[in-house]
Amino acid sequence: MRRHAALASASPAAAGEAAGDGRLRPSRRALRAQAVVVTEASSRGGTVLATLRSEPPLTLRRTGPDQVHLISTAAGPLGGDHLELDIDVAAGTGLELRSVAAPLVLPGQGGPSRMIVNARVGPGATLRFTPEPTILAAACDHHLLVRLSLAPTASVLWREEIIFGRHGEAPGRCRTRFDATIGGVPLLRQQLAVGDPAVDTSPAVYGTARCVGSTLLAGPAFTPPADRRPATATIADGVAVLPLAAPGTLVSALAGDAVELRRRLLWGEAVAAGAD
């Protein structure tokens, strides 16, 4: 907390150093932080937030009976930062985890930044994970790892969105890995890489798109009845809705801006849910 307070009160020159192009570049030391949210069932069958532990820049705030917002209380992540978020949704409970603003991934002098999310969803529990998009600033180097473990009767809606740089700039590098299991059996394993111009601009990869996103929907809360469930892939402009081999659906989308990306993902989520 003392470090956060010092950063918040420091002048811009104390928080970074000017580069040759006139932009301010971060120079603070790398941070290690872990935030934890754990639910448990109340005596009346509702949800209680049993644990809500924060470490800047990962700050958690309860914003509803079963809703938590992630607030970034320091710049970044910056190069060298190692951040970890642990989520444990107990049997029969529900949790919605969102964020207040889009995190801006910045370069630093300590090597790649890392964000690790470990989530466990118990029997009959439901998790909605819908943070704001991650923005990859120029020259950043970021690793994102998600480990999602679902009980056989658990439900999840997990949305991720990435924006390729701020306005008018090329993105830095980012490598993501998403590992989801249900009842210990693999549900989805997916990797994504951004930041190689020779690959990013290929029509077979991102083409002219400036954003990429996906939503995983699985479990009883997000699976429509069999007669309304898409049996095959649904393809539209910039979005695909793909039924998985195990119970679940993956929505993937590309777009030129964040607004259009969100619109396409929401459309795909509605299709996956069997909406007319």
Contacts in CASP RR format, 6 or more apart in sequence:
PFRMAT RR
TARGET T0000
AUTHOR 0000-0000-0000
METHOD contacts of the structure
MODEL  1
MRRHAALASASPAAAGEAAGDGRLRPSRRALRAQAVVVTEASSRGGTVLA
TLRSEPPLTLRRTGPDQVHLISTAAGPLGGDHLELDIDVAAGTGLELRSV
AAPLVLPGQGGPSRMIVNARVGPGATLRFTPEPTILAAACDHHLLVRLSL
APTASVLWREEIIFGRHGEAPGRCRTRFDATIGGVPLLRQQLAVGDPAVD
TSPAVYGTARCVGSTLLAGPAFTPPADRRPATATIADGVAVLPLAAPGTL
VSALAGDAVELRRRLLWGEAVAAGAD
1 56 0 8 1.000
3 31 0 8 1.000
3 56 0 8 1.000
4 56 0 8 1.000
4 57 0 8 1.000
4 73 0 8 1.000
4 74 0 8 1.000
7 15 0 8 1.000
7 28 0 8 1.000
7 74 0 8 1.000
7 75 0 8 1.000
8 74 0 8 1.000
12 24 0 8 1.000
15 24 0 8 1.000
15 26 0 8 1.000
15 27 0 8 1.000
15 28 0 8 1.000
15 75 0 8 1.000
16 24 0 8 1.000
16 25 0 8 1.000
16 26 0 8 1.000
16 27 0 8 1.000
16 28 0 8 1.000
17 24 0 8 1.000
17 25 0 8 1.000
17 27 0 8 1.000
18 24 0 8 1.000
18 25 0 8 1.000
19 25 0 8 1.000
25 106 0 8 1.000
25 107 0 8 1.000
25 108 0 8 1.000
26 75 0 8 1.000
26 76 0 8 1.000
26 78 0 8 1.000
26 79 0 8 1.000
26 106 0 8 1.000
26 107 0 8 1.000
26 108 0 8 1.000
27 108 0 8 1.000
27 109 0 8 1.000
28 75 0 8 1.000
28 78 0 8 1.000
30 78 0 8 1.000
30 79 0 8 1.000
30 80 0 8 1.000
30 81 0 8 1.000
30 82 0 8 1.000
30 108 0 8 1.000
30 110 0 8 1.000
31 56 0 8 1.000
31 57 0 8 1.000
31 74 0 8 1.000
31 77 0 8 1.000
31 78 0 8 1.000
31 81 0 8 1.000
31 82 0 8 1.000
31 83 0 8 1.000
32 81 0 8 1.000
32 82 0 8 1.000
32 83 0 8 1.000
33 55 0 8 1.000
33 56 0 8 1.000
33 57 0 8 1.000
33 58 0 8 1.000
33 81 0 8 1.000
33 82 0 8 1.000
33 83 0 8 1.000
33 84 0 8 1.000
34 53 0 8 1.000
34 55 0 8 1.000
34 58 0 8 1.000
34 83 0 8 1.000
34 84 0 8 1.000
34 85 0 8 1.000
34 86 0 8 1.000
35 53 0 8 1.000
35 54 0 8 1.000
35 55 0 8 1.000
35 58 0 8 1.000
35 59 0 8 1.000
35 60 0 8 1.000
35 70 0 8 1.000
35 84 0 8 1.000
35 85 0 8 1.000
35 86 0 8 1.000
36 51 0 8 1.000
36 52 0 8 1.000
36 53 0 8 1.000
36 85 0 8 1.000
36 86 0 8 1.000
36 88 0 8 1.000
37 49 0 8 1.000
37 51 0 8 1.000
37 52 0 8 1.000
37 53 0 8 1.000
37 60 0 8 1.000
37 68 0 8 1.000
37 85 0 8 1.000
37 86 0 8 1.000
37 87 0 8 1.000
37 88 0 8 1.000
37 95 0 8 1.000
37 97 0 8 1.000
38 49 0 8 1.000
38 50 0 8 1.000
38 51 0 8 1.000
38 88 0 8 1.000
38 90 0 8 1.000
39 47 0 8 1.000
39 48 0 8 1.000
39 49 0 8 1.000
39 50 0 8 1.000
39 66 0 8 1.000
39 88 0 8 1.000
39 89 0 8 1.000
39 90 0 8 1.000
39 93 0 8 1.000
39 94 0 8 1.000
39 95 0 8 1.000
39 125 0 8 1.000
40 47 0 8 1.000
40 48 0 8 1.000
40 50 0 8 1.000
40 90 0 8 1.000
40 93 0 8 1.000
41 47 0 8 1.000
41 48 0 8 1.000
41 90 0 8 1.000
41 91 0 8 1.000
41 92 0 8 1.000
41 93 0 8 1.000
42 48 0 8 1.000
45 92 0 8 1.000
46 65 0 8 1.000
46 66 0 8 1.000
46 93 0 8 1.000
47 65 0 8 1.000
47 66 0 8 1.000
47 93 0 8 1.000
47 94 0 8 1.000
47 95 0 8 1.000
48 93 0 8 1.000
49 62 0 8 1.000
49 66 0 8 1.000
49 68 0 8 1.000
50 90 0 8 1.000
51 88 0 8 1.000
52 60 0 8 1.000
52 62 0 8 1.000
52 68 0 8 1.000
53 60 0 8 1.000
54 60 0 8 1.000
56 73 0 8 1.000
56 74 0 8 1.000
57 72 0 8 1.000
57 73 0 8 1.000
57 74 0 8 1.000
57 75 0 8 1.000
57 76 0 8 1.000
57 77 0 8 1.000
57 81 0 8 1.000
57 83 0 8 1.000
58 70 0 8 1.000
58 72 0 8 1.000
58 73 0 8 1.000
58 83 0 8 1.000
58 85 0 8 1.000
59 70 0 8 1.000
59 71 0 8 1.000
59 72 0 8 1.000
59 73 0 8 1.000
60 68 0 8 1.000
60 69 0 8 1.000
60 70 0 8 1.000
60 71 0 8 1.000
61 68 0 8 1.000
61 69 0 8 1.000
61 71 0 8 1.000
62 68 0 8 1.000
63 69 0 8 1.000
63 98 0 8 1.000
66 93 0 8 1.000
66 94 0 8 1.000
66 95 0 8 1.000
66 96 0 8 1.000
67 95 0 8 1.000
67 96 0 8 1.000
67 97 0 8 1.000
67 98 0 8 1.000
68 95 0 8 1.000
68 96 0 8 1.000
68 97 0 8 1.000
68 98 0 8 1.000
69 97 0 8 1.000
69 98 0 8 1.000
69 99 0 8 1.000
69 100 0 8 1.000
70 85 0 8 1.000
70 97 0 8 1.000
70 98 0 8 1.000
70 99 0 8 1.000
70 100 0 8 1.000
70 131 0 8 1.000
71 99 0 8 1.000
71 100 0 8 1.000
71 101 0 8 1.000
72 99 0 8 1.000
72 100 0 8 1.000
72 101 0 8 1.000
72 103 0 8 1.000
75 104 0 8 1.000
75 106 0 8 1.000
76 103 0 8 1.000
76 104 0 8 1.000
76 105 0 8 1.000
76 106 0 8 1.000
76 113 0 8 1.000
77 83 0 8 1.000
77 103 0 8 1.000
77 105 0 8 1.000
77 106 0 8 1.000
77 113 0 8 1.000
77 114 0 8 1.000
77 115 0 8 1.000
77 142 0 8 1.000
78 106 0 8 1.000
78 107 0 8 1.000
78 108 0 8 1.000
78 113 0 8 1.000
79 106 0 8 1.000
79 107 0 8 1.000
79 108 0 8 1.000
79 109 0 8 1.000
79 110 0 8 1.000
79 111 0 8 1.000
79 112 0 8 1.000
79 113 0 8 1.000
79 140 0 8 1.000
79 141 0 8 1.000
79 142 0 8 1.000
80 108 0 8 1.000
80 109 0 8 1.000
80 110 0 8 1.000
80 111 0 8 1.000
80 112 0 8 1.000
80 113 0 8 1.000
80 114 0 8 1.000
81 113 0 8 1.000
81 114 0 8 1.000
82 113 0 8 1.000
82 114 0 8 1.000
82 116 0 8 1.000
83 113 0 8 1.000
83 114 0 8 1.000
83 115 0 8 1.000
83 116 0 8 1.000
84 115 0 8 1.000
84 116 0 8 1.000
84 117 0 8 1.000
84 118 0 8 1.000
85 115 0 8 1.000
85 116 0 8 1.000
85 117 0 8 1.000
85 118 0 8 1.000
86 118 0 8 1.000
86 119 0 8 1.000
87 95 0 8 1.000
87 97 0 8 1.000
87 117 0 8 1.000
87 118 0 8 1.000
87 119 0 8 1.000
87 120 0 8 1.000
87 127 0 8 1.000
87 129 0 8 1.000
88 119 0 8 1.000
88 120 0 8 1.000
89 95 0 8 1.000
89 119 0 8 1.000
89 120 0 8 1.000
89 121 0 8 1.000
89 122 0 8 1.000
89 125 0 8 1.000
89 126 0 8 1.000
89 127 0 8 1.000
89 154 0 8 1.000
90 122 0 8 1.000
90 125 0 8 1.000
91 122 0 8 1.000
91 123 0 8 1.000
91 124 0 8 1.000
91 125 0 8 1.000
91 151 0 8 1.000
92 122 0 8 1.000
92 123 0 8 1.000
92 124 0 8 1.000
92 125 0 8 1.000
92 126 0 8 1.000
93 125 0 8 1.000
93 126 0 8 1.000
94 125 0 8 1.000
94 126 0 8 1.000
94 127 0 8 1.000
95 125 0 8 1.000
95 126 0 8 1.000
95 127 0 8 1.000
95 128 0 8 1.000
96 127 0 8 1.000
96 128 0 8 1.000
96 130 0 8 1.000
97 127 0 8 1.000
97 128 0 8 1.000
97 129 0 8 1.000
97 130 0 8 1.000
97 131 0 8 1.000
98 130 0 8 1.000
98 131 0 8 1.000
98 132 0 8 1.000
99 131 0 8 1.000
99 132 0 8 1.000
100 132 0 8 1.000
101 132 0 8 1.000
102 132 0 8 1.000
102 133 0 8 1.000
102 134 0 8 1.000
102 135 0 8 1.000
102 163 0 8 1.000
102 258 0 8 1.000
103 132 0 8 1.000
103 134 0 8 1.000
103 135 0 8 1.000
104 135 0 8 1.000
104 137 0 8 1.000
104 166 0 8 1.000
105 113 0 8 1.000
105 134 0 8 1.000
105 135 0 8 1.000
105 136 0 8 1.000
105 137 0 8 1.000
105 140 0 8 1.000
105 142 0 8 1.000
105 172 0 8 1.000
105 174 0 8 1.000
106 137 0 8 1.000
106 140 0 8 1.000
107 137 0 8 1.000
107 138 0 8 1.000
107 139 0 8 1.000
107 140 0 8 1.000
107 141 0 8 1.000
107 172 0 8 1.000
108 140 0 8 1.000
111 141 0 8 1.000
112 141 0 8 1.000
112 142 0 8 1.000
112 143 0 8 1.000
113 140 0 8 1.000
113 141 0 8 1.000
113 142 0 8 1.000
113 143 0 8 1.000
114 142 0 8 1.000
114 143 0 8 1.000
114 144 0 8 1.000
114 145 0 8 1.000
115 142 0 8 1.000
115 143 0 8 1.000
115 144 0 8 1.000
115 145 0 8 1.000
116 144 0 8 1.000
116 145 0 8 1.000
116 146 0 8 1.000
116 147 0 8 1.000
117 144 0 8 1.000
117 145 0 8 1.000
117 146 0 8 1.000
117 147 0 8 1.000
118 147 0 8 1.000
119 127 0 8 1.000
119 129 0 8 1.000
119 146 0 8 1.000
119 147 0 8 1.000
119 148 0 8 1.000
119 149 0 8 1.000
119 156 0 8 1.000
120 149 0 8 1.000
121 127 0 8 1.000
121 148 0 8 1.000
121 149 0 8 1.000
121 150 0 8 1.000
121 151 0 8 1.000
121 154 0 8 1.000
121 155 0 8 1.000
121 156 0 8 1.000
122 150 0 8 1.000
122 151 0 8 1.000
122 153 0 8 1.000
122 154 0 8 1.000
123 151 0 8 1.000
123 152 0 8 1.000
123 153 0 8 1.000
123 154 0 8 1.000
124 151 0 8 1.000
124 153 0 8 1.000
124 154 0 8 1.000
124 155 0 8 1.000
124 220 0 8 1.000
125 151 0 8 1.000
125 154 0 8 1.000
125 155 0 8 1.000
126 154 0 8 1.000
126 155 0 8 1.000
126 156 0 8 1.000
126 221 0 8 1.000
127 154 0 8 1.000
127 155 0 8 1.000
127 156 0 8 1.000
127 157 0 8 1.000
127 158 0 8 1.000
128 156 0 8 1.000
128 157 0 8 1.000
129 156 0 8 1.000
129 157 0 8 1.000
129 158 0 8 1.000
129 159 0 8 1.000
130 157 0 8 1.000
130 159 0 8 1.000
131 159 0 8 1.000
131 160 0 8 1.000
132 161 0 8 1.000
133 161 0 8 1.000
133 162 0 8 1.000
133 163 0 8 1.000
133 211 0 8 1.000
133 258 0 8 1.000
133 261 0 8 1.000
134 142 0 8 1.000
134 144 0 8 1.000
134 160 0 8 1.000
134 161 0 8 1.000
134 162 0 8 1.000
134 163 0 8 1.000
134 174 0 8 1.000
135 163 0 8 1.000
135 165 0 8 1.000
135 166 0 8 1.000
136 142 0 8 1.000
136 162 0 8 1.000
136 163 0 8 1.000
136 164 0 8 1.000
136 165 0 8 1.000
136 171 0 8 1.000
136 172 0 8 1.000
136 173 0 8 1.000
136 174 0 8 1.000
136 194 0 8 1.000
136 195 0 8 1.000
137 165 0 8 1.000
137 166 0 8 1.000
137 169 0 8 1.000
137 171 0 8 1.000
137 172 0 8 1.000
138 165 0 8 1.000
138 166 0 8 1.000
138 169 0 8 1.000
138 170 0 8 1.000
138 171 0 8 1.000
138 172 0 8 1.000
139 172 0 8 1.000
140 171 0 8 1.000
140 172 0 8 1.000
140 173 0 8 1.000
140 174 0 8 1.000
141 172 0 8 1.000
141 173 0 8 1.000
141 174 0 8 1.000
142 172 0 8 1.000
142 173 0 8 1.000
142 174 0 8 1.000
142 175 0 8 1.000
143 174 0 8 1.000
143 175 0 8 1.000
143 176 0 8 1.000
144 174 0 8 1.000
144 175 0 8 1.000
144 176 0 8 1.000
144 177 0 8 1.000
145 176 0 8 1.000
145 177 0 8 1.000
145 179 0 8 1.000
146 158 0 8 1.000
146 160 0 8 1.000
146 176 0 8 1.000
146 177 0 8 1.000
146 178 0 8 1.000
146 179 0 8 1.000
146 180 0 8 1.000
147 179 0 8 1.000
148 156 0 8 1.000
148 158 0 8 1.000
148 178 0 8 1.000
148 179 0 8 1.000
148 180 0 8 1.000
148 181 0 8 1.000
148 216 0 8 1.000
149 180 0 8 1.000
149 181 0 8 1.000
149 183 0 8 1.000
149 184 0 8 1.000
150 156 0 8 1.000
150 180 0 8 1.000
150 181 0 8 1.000
150 182 0 8 1.000
150 183 0 8 1.000
150 187 0 8 1.000
150 218 0 8 1.000
150 219 0 8 1.000
151 182 0 8 1.000
151 183 0 8 1.000
152 182 0 8 1.000
152 183 0 8 1.000
153 219 0 8 1.000
153 220 0 8 1.000
154 182 0 8 1.000
154 218 0 8 1.000
154 219 0 8 1.000
155 218 0 8 1.000
155 219 0 8 1.000
155 220 0 8 1.000
155 221 0 8 1.000
155 222 0 8 1.000
155 223 0 8 1.000
156 180 0 8 1.000
156 216 0 8 1.000
156 217 0 8 1.000
156 218 0 8 1.000
156 219 0 8 1.000
156 222 0 8 1.000
157 215 0 8 1.000
157 216 0 8 1.000
157 217 0 8 1.000
157 221 0 8 1.000
157 222 0 8 1.000
157 269 0 8 1.000
158 180 0 8 1.000
158 215 0 8 1.000
158 216 0 8 1.000
159 213 0 8 1.000
159 214 0 8 1.000
159 215 0 8 1.000
159 265 0 8 1.000
159 269 0 8 1.000
160 176 0 8 1.000
160 178 0 8 1.000
160 213 0 8 1.000
160 214 0 8 1.000
160 215 0 8 1.000
161 211 0 8 1.000
161 212 0 8 1.000
161 213 0 8 1.000
161 258 0 8 1.000
161 261 0 8 1.000
161 262 0 8 1.000
161 265 0 8 1.000
162 174 0 8 1.000
162 176 0 8 1.000
162 192 0 8 1.000
162 194 0 8 1.000
162 211 0 8 1.000
162 212 0 8 1.000
162 213 0 8 1.000
163 171 0 8 1.000
163 210 0 8 1.000
163 211 0 8 1.000
163 258 0 8 1.000
164 170 0 8 1.000
164 171 0 8 1.000
164 194 0 8 1.000
164 195 0 8 1.000
164 200 0 8 1.000
164 206 0 8 1.000
164 209 0 8 1.000
164 210 0 8 1.000
164 211 0 8 1.000
164 212 0 8 1.000
165 171 0 8 1.000
165 172 0 8 1.000
165 210 0 8 1.000
170 195 0 8 1.000
170 197 0 8 1.000
171 194 0 8 1.000
171 195 0 8 1.000
171 200 0 8 1.000
172 194 0 8 1.000
172 195 0 8 1.000
173 193 0 8 1.000
173 194 0 8 1.000
173 195 0 8 1.000
173 196 0 8 1.000
174 192 0 8 1.000
174 193 0 8 1.000
174 194 0 8 1.000
174 195 0 8 1.000
175 191 0 8 1.000
175 192 0 8 1.000
175 193 0 8 1.000
175 194 0 8 1.000
176 190 0 8 1.000
176 191 0 8 1.000
176 192 0 8 1.000
176 193 0 8 1.000
177 189 0 8 1.000
177 190 0 8 1.000
177 191 0 8 1.000
177 192 0 8 1.000
178 188 0 8 1.000
178 189 0 8 1.000
178 190 0 8 1.000
178 191 0 8 1.000
178 214 0 8 1.000
178 216 0 8 1.000
179 186 0 8 1.000
179 188 0 8 1.000
179 189 0 8 1.000
180 186 0 8 1.000
180 187 0 8 1.000
180 188 0 8 1.000
180 189 0 8 1.000
180 216 0 8 1.000
180 218 0 8 1.000
181 187 0 8 1.000
182 218 0 8 1.000
182 246 0 8 1.000
182 247 0 8 1.000
185 246 0 8 1.000
186 246 0 8 1.000
187 216 0 8 1.000
187 218 0 8 1.000
187 244 0 8 1.000
187 246 0 8 1.000
187 248 0 8 1.000
188 216 0 8 1.000
188 244 0 8 1.000
188 250 0 8 1.000
190 214 0 8 1.000
190 250 0 8 1.000
192 212 0 8 1.000
193 199 0 8 1.000
194 200 0 8 1.000
194 206 0 8 1.000
194 212 0 8 1.000
199 205 0 8 1.000
200 206 0 8 1.000
200 207 0 8 1.000
201 207 0 8 1.000
201 208 0 8 1.000
206 212 0 8 1.000
206 254 0 8 1.000
207 254 0 8 1.000
208 256 0 8 1.000
209 254 0 8 1.000
209 255 0 8 1.000
209 256 0 8 1.000
210 255 0 8 1.000
210 256 0 8 1.000
210 257 0 8 1.000
211 254 0 8 1.000
211 255 0 8 1.000
211 256 0 8 1.000
211 257 0 8 1.000
211 258 0 8 1.000
211 260 0 8 1.000
211 261 0 8 1.000
212 252 0 8 1.000
212 253 0 8 1.000
212 254 0 8 1.000
212 261 0 8 1.000
213 252 0 8 1.000
213 253 0 8 1.000
213 254 0 8 1.000
213 261 0 8 1.000
213 265 0 8 1.000
214 250 0 8 1.000
214 251 0 8 1.000
214 252 0 8 1.000
214 253 0 8 1.000
214 265 0 8 1.000
215 250 0 8 1.000
215 251 0 8 1.000
215 265 0 8 1.000
215 268 0 8 1.000
215 269 0 8 1.000
215 272 0 8 1.000
216 248 0 8 1.000
216 249 0 8 1.000
216 250 0 8 1.000
216 251 0 8 1.000
217 223 0 8 1.000
217 248 0 8 1.000
217 249 0 8 1.000
217 250 0 8 1.000
217 251 0 8 1.000
217 269 0 8 1.000
217 272 0 8 1.000
217 273 0 8 1.000
218 244 0 8 1.000
218 246 0 8 1.000
218 247 0 8 1.000
218 248 0 8 1.000
218 249 0 8 1.000
219 247 0 8 1.000
219 248 0 8 1.000
222 248 0 8 1.000
222 249 0 8 1.000
222 272 0 8 1.000
222 273 0 8 1.000
223 229 0 8 1.000
223 247 0 8 1.000
223 248 0 8 1.000
223 249 0 8 1.000
224 273 0 8 1.000
224 274 0 8 1.000
228 274 0 8 1.000
229 243 0 8 1.000
229 274 0 8 1.000
230 241 0 8 1.000
230 243 0 8 1.000
230 249 0 8 1.000
230 271 0 8 1.000
230 272 0 8 1.000
230 274 0 8 1.000
231 243 0 8 1.000
232 243 0 8 1.000
233 240 0 8 1.000
233 241 0 8 1.000
233 242 0 8 1.000
233 243 0 8 1.000
234 240 0 8 1.000
234 241 0 8 1.000
234 268 0 8 1.000
234 271 0 8 1.000
235 241 0 8 1.000
236 264 0 8 1.000
236 267 0 8 1.000
236 268 0 8 1.000
237 264 0 8 1.000
238 253 0 8 1.000
238 254 0 8 1.000
238 255 0 8 1.000
238 264 0 8 1.000
239 251 0 8 1.000
239 252 0 8 1.000
239 253 0 8 1.000
239 254 0 8 1.000
239 264 0 8 1.000
239 265 0 8 1.000
239 267 0 8 1.000
239 268 0 8 1.000
240 251 0 8 1.000
240 252 0 8 1.000
240 253 0 8 1.000
241 249 0 8 1.000
241 250 0 8 1.000
241 251 0 8 1.000
241 268 0 8 1.000
241 271 0 8 1.000
241 272 0 8 1.000
242 249 0 8 1.000
242 250 0 8 1.000
242 251 0 8 1.000
242 252 0 8 1.000
243 249 0 8 1.000
244 250 0 8 1.000
249 272 0 8 1.000
251 265 0 8 1.000
251 268 0 8 1.000
251 269 0 8 1.000
251 271 0 8 1.000
251 272 0 8 1.000
253 261 0 8 1.000
253 264 0 8 1.000
253 265 0 8 1.000
253 268 0 8 1.000
254 261 0 8 1.000
255 261 0 8 1.000
255 263 0 8 1.000
255 264 0 8 1.000
END
